[in-house]
Amino acid sequence: MTTSQPSPVWITGASSGIGRALALALARQGRLVVGSARSHLDLATLVEAARGLPGRIIALPLDVTDPGAMAPALAKIEAEHGPLGQAVLNAGSHIPMGAADFRADKLRKLIAVNLMGAAHGLEAILPGMLARGAGRIAVVASVAGYRGLPSAAAYSASKAAAIAMCEALRPECAAKGVTLQLINPGFVATPLTAKNDFAMPMMISAEAAADAILAGLASDRFEIAFPRRFALAMKVLRLLPYPLFFAVTKKLLRD
Ligand SMILES: NC(=O)c1ccc[n+]([C@@H]2O[C@H](COP(=O)([O-])OP(=O)(O)OC[C@H]3O[C@@H](n4cnc5c(N)ncnc54)[C@H](OP(=O)(O)O)[C@@H]3O)[C@@H](O)[C@H]2O)c1
């Protein structure tokens, strides 16, 4: 590696939706982006889409649920491009699940990707950043992690755990010079939300989500939640006492 190289940004879940739009937005800003996901083909398409932009996207396929995948991937990035400056741990999935179709296995799958996937990233990345006293990591959770929502028994649980994990780590990271941020999107039009068969208020495009994330990443604030009005409504829901909260979520039930 040469000293003139810009420090890389690593995005997991870069092959689709929010991660893909964010990777392209960063490449438009001239950043060197390493994009990870399982789909080699979709990552190759992403690399192609970035050709001609001021920055560059490099594909690094992996499965974030594999506990042995992230550390060697990071070692490869740092050997080739220098110390990692920033990571966005965005890989995630959704499996709608209510009471009638409750399956522990669905929860296990979402915990594996939405929580443990981010945890594997943190485990690999934190030691180097803490030792250097520099670096930025953002974990993508969801406003659906604020409280348990109908049809999201698995998704809300996995995202609530991811939020708590980041809240717990933030002060110590900050004290050591590492900025840990939490990204909580509302509804964004991606293949993930295409699984939902209910109305999704204030849904935005993946490109608009990427813009909101870019603005948040440029700040040091802990939480990057958007769209702002929807996130505010979800924060109000978080504060409601249970009788009021369930009166609202009962209305979200379908027959
Ligand atoms: N869309 C929304 O409304 C919304 C709202 C709140 C939060 N979020 C969160 O935002 C993040 C991105 O979601 P999205 O809406 O952009 O969904 P998406 O279009 O389905 O993209 C998900 C990305 O994660 C990758 N991924 C999934 N499982 C993986 C695994 N085991 N290892 C590596 N990569 C994996 C996928 O690539 P491969 O399949 O190729 O691996 C894909 O690149 C997720 O964490 C999601 O929970 C989304």
The ligand as an SDF file (V2000), in Angstrom:
LIG
                    3D

 48 52  0  0  0  0  0  0  0  0999 V2000
  -35.4070   -1.1270    4.1500 N   0  0  0  0  0  0  0  0  0  0  0  0
  -35.8490   -0.6610    5.3020 C   0  0  0  0  0  0  0  0  0  0  0  0
  -36.9770   -0.1310    5.4040 O   0  0  0  0  0  0  0  0  0  0  0  0
  -35.0050   -0.7460    6.5330 C   0  0  0  0  0  0  0  0  0  0  0  0
  -35.4730   -0.0870    7.6840 C   0  0  0  0  0  0  0  0  0  0  0  0
  -34.7180   -0.1530    8.8450 C   0  0  0  0  0  0  0  0  0  0  0  0
  -33.4980   -0.8280    8.8400 C   0  0  0  0  0  0  0  0  0  0  0  0
  -33.0770   -1.4570    7.7110 N   0  0  0  0  0  0  0  0  0  0  0  0
  -31.8140   -2.1590    7.7720 C   0  0  0  0  0  0  0  0  0  0  0  0
  -30.9480   -1.6720    6.7630 O   0  0  0  0  0  0  0  0  0  0  0  0
  -30.0210   -2.6980    6.3990 C   0  0  0  0  0  0  0  0  0  0  0  0
  -30.0310   -2.8510    4.8940 C   0  0  0  0  0  0  0  0  0  0  0  0
  -31.3120   -3.3010    4.5060 O   0  0  0  0  0  0  0  0  0  0  0  0
  -31.9340   -3.0630    3.0680 P   0  0  0  0  0  0  0  0  0  0  0  0
  -33.3070   -2.5530    3.2680 O   0  0  0  0  0  0  0  0  0  0  0  0
  -30.9980   -2.3100    2.2060 O   0  0  0  0  0  0  0  0  0  0  0  0
  -32.0880   -4.5940    2.5940 O   0  0  0  0  0  0  0  0  0  0  0  0
  -31.6200   -5.3770    1.3050 P   0  0  0  0  0  0  0  0  0  0  0  0
  -31.8080   -4.5660    0.0830 O   0  0  0  0  0  0  0  0  0  0  0  0
  -32.2810   -6.6960    1.4160 O   0  0  0  0  0  0  0  0  0  0  0  0
  -30.0450   -5.5400    1.5540 O   0  0  0  0  0  0  0  0  0  0  0  0
  -29.5280   -6.3580    2.5570 C   0  0  0  0  0  0  0  0  0  0  0  0
  -28.0400   -6.4940    2.3200 C   0  0  0  0  0  0  0  0  0  0  0  0
  -27.4820   -7.3300    3.3480 O   0  0  0  0  0  0  0  0  0  0  0  0
  -26.7500   -8.3810    2.7260 C   0  0  0  0  0  0  0  0  0  0  0  0
  -26.7710   -9.5580    3.5570 N   0  0  0  0  0  0  0  0  0  0  0  0
  -27.8450  -10.2390    4.0240 C   0  0  0  0  0  0  0  0  0  0  0  0
  -27.4520  -11.3140    4.7200 N   0  0  0  0  0  0  0  0  0  0  0  0
  -26.0890  -11.3040    4.7060 C   0  0  0  0  0  0  0  0  0  0  0  0
  -25.1000  -12.1390    5.2300 C   0  0  0  0  0  0  0  0  0  0  0  0
  -25.4190  -13.2310    5.9500 N   0  0  0  0  0  0  0  0  0  0  0  0
  -23.7930  -11.8250    5.0310 N   0  0  0  0  0  0  0  0  0  0  0  0
  -23.4670  -10.7310    4.3010 C   0  0  0  0  0  0  0  0  0  0  0  0
  -24.3570   -9.8900    3.7860 N   0  0  0  0  0  0  0  0  0  0  0  0
  -25.6570  -10.1800    3.9690 C   0  0  0  0  0  0  0  0  0  0  0  0
  -27.4490   -8.5950    1.3710 C   0  0  0  0  0  0  0  0  0  0  0  0
  -26.6010   -9.1810    0.4250 O   0  0  0  0  0  0  0  0  0  0  0  0
  -26.5230  -10.7410    0.0990 P   0  0  0  0  0  0  0  0  0  0  0  0
  -27.9280  -11.2790    0.1150 O   0  0  0  0  0  0  0  0  0  0  0  0
  -25.8530  -10.7690   -1.2370 O   0  0  0  0  0  0  0  0  0  0  0  0
  -25.6730  -11.3440    1.1570 O   0  0  0  0  0  0  0  0  0  0  0  0
  -27.7260   -7.1530    0.9860 C   0  0  0  0  0  0  0  0  0  0  0  0
  -26.5690   -6.5770    0.4330 O   0  0  0  0  0  0  0  0  0  0  0  0
  -30.4600   -3.9590    7.1570 C   0  0  0  0  0  0  0  0  0  0  0  0
  -29.7020   -4.0890    8.3280 O   0  0  0  0  0  0  0  0  0  0  0  0
  -31.9040   -3.6510    7.5010 C   0  0  0  0  0  0  0  0  0  0  0  0
  -32.3560   -4.3740    8.6230 O   0  0  0  0  0  0  0  0  0  0  0  0
  -33.8030   -1.4310    6.5580 C   0  0  0  0  0  0  0  0  0  0  0  0
  1  2  1  0
  2  3  2  0
  2  4  1  0
  4  5  1  0
  4 48  2  0
  5  6  2  0
  6  7  1  0
  7  8  2  0
  8  9  1  0
  8 48  1  0
  9 10  1  0
  9 46  1  0
 10 11  1  0
 11 12  1  0
 11 44  1  0
 12 13  1  0
 13 14  1  0
 14 15  2  0
 14 16  1  0
 14 17  1  0
 17 18  1  0
 18 19  2  0
 18 20  1  0
 18 21  1  0
 21 22  1  0
 22 23  1  0
 23 24  1  0
 23 42  1  0
 24 25  1  0
 25 26  1  0
 25 36  1  0
 26 27  1  0
 26 35  1  0
 27 28  2  0
 28 29  1  0
 29 30  1  0
 29 35  2  0
 30 31  1  0
 30 32  2  0
 32 33  1  0
 33 34  2  0
 34 35  1  0
 36 37  1  0
 36 42  1  0
 37 38  1  0
 38 39  2  0
 38 40  1  0
 38 41  1  0
 42 43  1  0
 44 45  1  0
 44 46  1  0
 46 47  1  0
M  CHG  2   8   1  16  -1
M  END
$$$$
